[in-house]
Amino acid sequence: MVLSMALFFDGISALDCYRAMNLAGASVGAPKRYAREFAASSPNLASLKSARESFPSLVSPRLLVSEQSKRCRIQGVKCRVLGSPLPSEAFVFLGDDVYACSPAFAFTRSTVELDFAELVLLGYEITGSYRLDSNSEQGFFSAPPLVSHSALVSVSSQGNLLGANKAENALRFVSSGSASPMETALAMLLSMPKAKGGYGLPSPQLNAAVEVPKGDWRVAYGRQFRCDLLWPTASLCVEYDSDMFHTGSQKIARDARRRNALASLGFMVITATKSQVTSIPGLDQLAYQVAKGLGVRLRMERVNRKAQRALLDCAVGGSRSSRRASRISQ
């Protein structure tokens, strides 16, 4: 077999590449197996320098190789051996002999470096319509989902992959459709198990559509609404008011009209603010309100407060994955 200098970015480095591509407006290609190319790859310093011309923001790259003998020893670079069969849609070709683990494969591979809460946070991001970028004013930018929740489950259900069990467990607490990090934080804190710092409430749908009956179009000023967090069977929604997007008289008036319309359709609307989401007392109050709207009893004494503080810090302050993402636009 003739060896090539192709690079295969692993785990969170692959996801860094996708964030950089989304920031530049580039789409992510369809994943394929690329088994022959992967088996023949043997990265070295020259190939890494070439790849960094395309992805200059990569810091401490993680690379994946097929066997021990092909590991490179370059300062600041982590090179890991796969040690298991490749999934059917393992890699995405990025151009110029550069490949990256597909979003679903990268998620499972990221279990090596991320703890459980960080992995859940990552799942929300890549199945949502935003990417993290702390160099921007709002800390993120809008982008299409990198992968579906079902695709993540499909790869993580392959128990012979490293980290598959951890990834599969984390995905039980990931809801797709989040449009911002604060929506993610709110959903995580409300629905994660009490032992892990959440309130153990039923998981909401994120940015789900509420169809307006034809006879109520005039009352509702439209045919459809999208709610930040929605529990459709309970006719309950939580709307997050960000400091950036919900200021000014026009925004206030629009939001008030929207909430009135939802109320007229029989929905209970709860407003969440940044000060509530970022403080334990505020979260407690909000969780009680949501629990009442859902008709469930909330046993606050069973919430693990130590785990909750760690979860709040992760969800609002950012995980190691998000801190790496802060470098993508530098």
C-alpha positions as CSV (number, residue, x, y, z in Angstrom):
1,M,0.0,0.0,0.0
2,V,1.3,3.4,-1.0
3,L,1.1,5.8,2.0
4,S,-0.3,9.3,1.7
5,M,0.1,12.4,3.8
6,A,-3.7,12.9,4.1
7,L,-4.9,14.3,7.4
8,F,-7.9,13.1,9.3
9,F,-9.0,15.5,12.0
10,D,-10.4,13.8,15.1
11,G,-13.2,14.6,17.6
12,I,-13.3,18.2,18.7
13,S,-10.8,19.3,16.0
14,A,-13.2,18.1,13.4
15,L,-16.0,20.1,14.9
16,D,-13.6,23.2,15.1
17,C,-13.2,22.8,11.3
18,Y,-17.0,22.7,10.8
19,R,-17.5,25.8,12.9
20,A,-14.8,27.6,10.9
21,M,-16.5,26.5,7.6
22,N,-19.9,27.7,8.8
23,L,-18.5,31.0,9.9
24,A,-17.1,31.5,6.4
25,G,-20.4,30.5,4.8
26,A,-19.2,27.2,3.5
27,S,-21.4,24.1,3.6
28,V,-20.3,20.8,5.0
29,G,-20.2,17.9,2.6
30,A,-21.9,14.6,2.9
31,P,-20.0,12.0,5.0
32,K,-18.6,8.9,3.5
33,R,-16.5,6.0,4.8
34,Y,-13.2,6.8,3.0
35,A,-11.8,3.6,4.4
36,R,-9.1,3.2,1.7
37,E,-7.8,6.8,2.1
38,F,-7.8,6.5,5.9
39,A,-5.9,3.2,5.9
40,A,-3.2,4.7,3.6
41,S,-2.8,8.0,5.5
42,S,0.4,8.7,7.5
43,P,0.4,12.4,8.6
44,N,3.6,14.3,9.1
45,L,4.6,17.9,9.8
46,A,4.5,18.9,6.1
47,S,0.9,17.8,5.7
48,L,-0.1,19.5,9.0
49,K,1.4,22.8,7.8
50,S,-0.5,22.5,4.6
51,A,-3.8,21.8,6.4
52,R,-3.2,24.8,8.7
53,E,-3.2,27.1,5.7
54,S,-6.8,26.1,5.1
55,F,-7.7,26.0,8.8
56,P,-5.3,28.5,10.6
57,S,-7.5,28.7,13.7
58,L,-6.9,25.1,14.7
59,V,-5.1,24.9,18.1
60,S,-3.6,21.7,19.4
61,P,-5.0,19.6,16.6
62,R,-6.3,16.1,17.2
63,L,-5.6,13.6,14.5
64,L,-6.9,10.1,13.9
65,V,-4.8,7.3,12.3
66,S,-5.6,3.7,11.5
67,E,-2.7,2.0,13.4
68,Q,0.0,2.7,16.0
69,S,2.9,2.8,13.4
70,K,1.3,5.8,11.7
71,R,1.1,8.1,14.7
72,C,3.0,11.3,14.3
73,R,5.0,12.9,17.1
74,I,4.7,16.6,16.6
75,Q,4.6,19.1,19.5
76,G,1.1,20.3,20.3
77,V,-0.5,17.6,18.3
78,K,-2.5,14.6,19.7
79,C,-2.6,11.6,17.4
80,R,-4.9,8.8,18.3
81,V,-5.3,5.3,16.9
82,L,-8.9,4.4,15.9
83,G,-8.8,0.9,17.3
84,S,-12.3,-0.1,16.1
85,P,-14.1,-0.6,12.7
86,L,-15.1,2.6,10.9
87,P,-18.8,3.6,10.9
88,S,-20.4,3.7,7.4
89,E,-20.3,7.5,7.2
90,A,-17.0,8.2,9.0
91,F,-15.4,11.2,7.3
92,V,-16.1,14.4,5.4
93,F,-13.6,15.5,2.7
94,L,-12.5,19.1,3.3
95,G,-10.2,19.4,0.3
96,D,-6.5,19.1,-0.4
97,D,-6.0,15.8,1.3
98,V,-7.7,16.9,4.4
99,Y,-10.6,15.0,6.0
100,A,-12.5,15.3,9.3
101,C,-14.6,12.9,11.3
102,S,-18.2,13.3,10.3
103,P,-20.2,15.4,12.8
104,A,-21.9,12.2,14.2
105,F,-18.6,10.3,14.4
106,A,-16.8,13.4,15.9
107,F,-19.5,13.7,18.6
108,T,-18.8,10.1,19.7
109,R,-15.0,10.7,19.5
110,S,-15.3,13.8,21.6
111,T,-16.3,11.7,24.6
112,V,-12.5,11.2,25.2
113,E,-12.1,14.9,26.2
114,L,-15.5,16.2,27.3
115,D,-17.4,15.4,30.5
116,F,-21.0,14.4,30.4
117,A,-22.6,17.9,30.7
118,E,-20.2,19.2,28.1
119,L,-21.2,16.4,25.7
120,V,-24.8,17.2,26.1
121,L,-24.1,20.9,25.5
122,L,-22.2,20.0,22.3
123,G,-25.1,17.8,21.2
124,Y,-27.5,20.7,21.5
125,E,-25.2,22.9,19.4
126,I,-24.5,20.6,16.5
127,T,-28.2,19.6,16.2
128,G,-29.3,23.2,16.6
129,S,-29.2,26.3,14.3
130,Y,-26.2,28.1,15.9
131,R,-22.4,27.7,16.3
132,L,-20.4,29.0,19.1
133,D,-18.0,31.9,18.5
134,S,-17.1,34.0,21.6
135,N,-15.3,36.5,19.4
136,S,-18.6,37.8,18.1
137,E,-20.7,40.2,20.1
138,Q,-23.4,37.7,21.0
139,G,-21.1,34.7,21.4
140,F,-22.5,32.6,18.5
141,F,-23.7,32.9,14.9
142,S,-26.6,31.3,13.1
143,A,-25.9,28.2,11.0
144,P,-27.8,25.2,9.8
145,P,-27.7,22.0,11.9
146,L,-24.6,19.9,11.3
147,V,-26.3,16.6,12.0
148,S,-29.6,15.2,13.0
149,H,-30.3,13.7,16.4
150,S,-31.1,10.4,14.8
151,A,-27.8,10.3,13.0
152,L,-26.0,10.9,16.3
153,V,-27.9,8.0,17.8
154,S,-27.2,5.8,14.9
155,V,-23.4,6.2,15.3
156,S,-23.4,6.1,19.1
157,S,-25.5,3.0,19.1
158,Q,-22.5,1.1,17.6
159,G,-21.2,-0.1,20.9
160,N,-17.8,-1.1,19.6
161,L,-16.8,2.5,19.0
162,L,-14.7,4.3,21.7
163,G,-17.0,6.4,23.8
164,A,-20.2,5.0,22.2
165,N,-21.9,4.2,25.5
166,K,-21.2,7.6,27.0
167,A,-22.4,9.4,23.8
168,E,-25.6,7.3,23.7
169,N,-26.3,8.2,27.4
170,A,-25.7,11.9,26.8
171,L,-28.0,11.9,23.7
172,R,-30.9,10.9,26.0
173,F,-30.8,14.5,27.3
174,V,-30.3,16.4,24.0
175,S,-33.1,18.1,22.2
176,S,-32.6,19.3,18.7
177,G,-33.6,22.7,17.3
178,S,-32.0,25.1,19.7
179,A,-31.3,28.5,18.2
180,S,-28.9,29.9,20.8
181,P,-26.6,28.9,23.7
182,M,-29.1,30.4,26.3
183,E,-32.0,28.4,24.9
184,T,-29.7,25.3,25.3
185,A,-28.7,26.3,28.8
186,L,-32.4,26.8,29.8
187,A,-33.5,23.4,28.3
188,M,-30.6,21.6,29.9
189,L,-31.1,23.0,33.4
190,L,-34.8,22.3,33.4
191,S,-34.7,18.8,32.0
192,M,-31.4,17.2,33.1
193,P,-31.8,14.7,35.9
194,K,-31.8,16.0,39.5
195,A,-28.7,14.0,40.3
196,K,-26.8,15.7,37.5
197,G,-27.9,19.2,38.6
198,G,-31.1,19.7,36.6
199,Y,-34.7,19.8,37.7
200,G,-35.8,16.6,36.1
201,L,-38.7,18.1,34.2
202,P,-39.9,16.7,30.9
203,S,-37.8,17.7,27.9
204,P,-39.2,20.5,25.8
205,Q,-39.4,20.9,22.1
206,L,-37.1,23.7,20.9
207,N,-38.3,26.3,18.4
208,A,-41.3,24.0,17.5
209,A,-44.1,25.4,15.4
210,V,-47.6,26.2,16.9
211,E,-50.1,26.1,14.1
212,V,-52.9,28.6,14.4
213,P,-56.4,27.4,13.5
214,K,-57.9,29.1,10.5
215,G,-60.6,30.7,12.5
216,D,-58.1,32.4,14.8
217,W,-55.8,33.9,12.2
218,R,-57.0,37.4,12.9
219,V,-56.7,37.0,16.7
220,A,-53.2,35.6,16.4
221,Y,-51.9,37.9,13.6
222,G,-50.5,35.0,11.7
223,R,-50.8,31.3,10.9
224,Q,-47.9,29.9,12.9
225,F,-45.8,30.7,15.9
226,R,-42.4,29.3,16.9
227,C,-41.8,29.0,20.7
228,D,-38.3,28.8,22.2
229,L,-39.3,26.0,24.5
230,L,-42.6,24.2,24.0
231,W,-44.5,21.4,25.8
232,P,-47.3,21.0,23.3
233,T,-49.5,18.5,25.3
234,A,-49.5,20.9,28.3
235,S,-50.0,24.0,26.0
236,L,-47.0,25.6,27.8
237,C,-44.2,27.6,26.3
238,V,-41.2,29.4,27.7
239,E,-39.8,32.4,25.8
240,Y,-36.3,33.6,26.5
241,D,-35.8,37.4,26.5
242,S,-32.2,38.1,25.6
243,D,-30.7,41.5,26.4
244,M,-29.6,41.8,22.8
245,F,-32.7,40.9,20.8
246,H,-35.5,42.0,23.1
247,T,-34.9,45.7,23.7
248,G,-36.5,48.8,22.2
249,S,-40.1,49.8,22.1
250,Q,-40.9,48.0,18.8
251,K,-39.5,44.7,20.1
252,I,-41.3,45.0,23.4
253,A,-44.6,45.8,21.6
254,R,-44.1,42.9,19.2
255,D,-43.3,40.4,21.9
256,A,-46.3,41.6,24.0
257,R,-48.6,41.1,21.0
258,R,-47.2,37.7,20.3
259,R,-47.6,36.5,23.9
260,N,-51.2,37.9,24.0
261,A,-51.9,35.9,20.8
262,L,-50.5,32.7,22.3
263,A,-52.5,33.3,25.5
264,S,-55.7,33.7,23.4
265,L,-55.0,30.3,21.8
266,G,-54.9,28.7,25.3
267,F,-51.1,28.7,25.9
268,M,-49.5,29.5,29.2
269,V,-46.5,31.7,28.3
270,I,-43.6,32.0,30.8
271,T,-40.9,34.6,30.2
272,A,-37.3,33.7,31.1
273,T,-34.6,36.4,31.5
274,K,-30.8,36.2,31.6
275,S,-30.8,37.1,35.3
276,Q,-33.1,34.1,36.0
277,V,-31.2,31.6,33.9
278,T,-27.8,32.6,35.4
279,S,-28.8,32.4,39.1
280,I,-29.9,29.5,41.3
281,P,-32.8,31.4,43.0
282,G,-34.0,32.6,39.6
283,L,-33.8,29.1,38.2
284,D,-35.7,27.7,41.2
285,Q,-38.5,30.1,40.6
286,L,-38.7,29.4,36.9
287,A,-38.6,25.6,37.5
288,Y,-41.5,25.9,39.9
289,Q,-43.5,27.9,37.3
290,V,-42.8,25.4,34.6
291,A,-43.6,22.4,36.8
292,K,-46.9,24.0,37.8
293,G,-47.7,24.6,34.1
294,L,-46.9,21.0,33.3
295,G,-49.0,19.8,36.3
296,V,-46.1,17.9,37.8
297,R,-44.7,18.0,41.4
298,L,-41.2,19.3,41.7
299,R,-39.2,17.9,44.6
300,M,-36.6,20.6,44.9
301,E,-34.8,18.9,47.9
302,R,-33.7,16.2,45.5
303,V,-31.8,18.5,43.2
304,N,-28.0,18.0,43.6
305,R,-27.0,21.6,44.3
306,K,-23.3,20.9,43.8
307,A,-23.9,19.3,40.5
308,Q,-26.3,22.1,39.6
309,R,-23.6,24.8,40.1
310,A,-21.3,22.8,37.9
311,L,-24.0,22.4,35.3
312,L,-24.9,26.1,35.4
313,D,-21.2,27.0,34.9
314,C,-20.9,24.6,32.0
315,A,-24.2,25.6,30.3
316,V,-23.8,29.3,30.7
317,G,-20.1,29.7,31.1
318,G,-19.1,27.3,28.3
319,S,-17.4,23.9,28.1
320,R,-13.9,23.1,26.8
321,S,-15.5,22.7,23.4
322,S,-16.9,26.2,23.5
323,R,-13.6,27.6,24.7
324,R,-11.9,26.0,21.7
325,A,-14.7,27.5,19.5
326,S,-13.8,30.9,20.7
327,R,-10.7,30.8,18.6
328,I,-12.3,30.0,15.2
329,S,-12.6,33.6,14.1
330,Q,-9.2,34.7,15.3
